[in-house]
Each structure stands twice: as C-alpha cells, then as structure tokens.
Amino acid sequence: MTNNTLPPKTCSVDRLVTMEADVEKVLNGQKTATRRNGRYADVGEVMVLKDKKFVVNNVYSQSLGELTDEHARQEGFETVEEYKQSILSYHPGMPWLPKMRVWVHEFSPENE
C-alpha cells in the first residue's frame, strides 16, 4: 500500500505511543512498531519521546489474525498471546477478532 492510497489520519503522531511502559520499550529498542485502530502517522513523520526522535518508516493495515510472534516482538512482547493479553488488559471487554483490522506503524530512531 503506497502513501497516496492511505486514508486520512484519525489521530496525530504525538498520540502514537503514550503509555509509559511502551515509551520505555521504544527508548530501549524493544518496541519498533505499534498497532492502533486508526491511522496516527504518515511515513516520514517524526515521533518525539523524551527528547529522542523516531521516524515512521512504514504504515499499513493488518488483521489481528495475521499477527505472528515476530509482529509481537516488534511490539515488545515474546508471543502473540502475550501481546493479545496485554491489549485486552488495556481494553476490558474488547473482543479479539481475527478479522479485525488495525493500522501498523513501524518506526526507528532518527539518525542524528
């Protein structure tokens, strides 16, 4: 999916990673992607966490059923099940539906 086919953003890049535990994972290099219900960033946008800059490298849609343990590791977890339990703990009552689509935002530290 190329940038010009992406729908409008539903939120801003500064809201992409907000939970303290996730911020720490990004800063420590343990988290290189985040999945959201909406699109929070365009490719090339910069997210700033505690004065460190991270550039968004890729944005694409994915279904929860497509998640692999490798995707979970991008999120800072060992397995899909660990990631799933974490997400469900943040969103009580939310169903985990394999067909549900999320927006994947992949990022890396900006070269100074």
GIRAGI-V436892 format. One line per field, one symbol per residue. phi: phi as a letter, one per 20 degrees, with the letter a starting at -180 (. if undefined). burial: I if it has 24 or more other C-alpha atoms within 12 Angstrom, else O. A space follows every 10 residues. Layout:
phi = ???
burial = ???
This chain:
phi = .egfdffgfd bdgfdfccfg ffgffffeme ccbbdcfded begnfdddcl mddcefebcb ebeffefdff fffgencecg fffgffffff cgnffddgef eceedebbgf ff
burial = OOOOOOOOOO OOIOOIIOOO OIIOOIIOOO IIIIIIOIII IIIOIIIIIO OOOIIIIIII IIOIOOIOOO IIIIIIIOOI OOIIOOIOOO OOOOOIOOOO OIIIIIIIIO OO
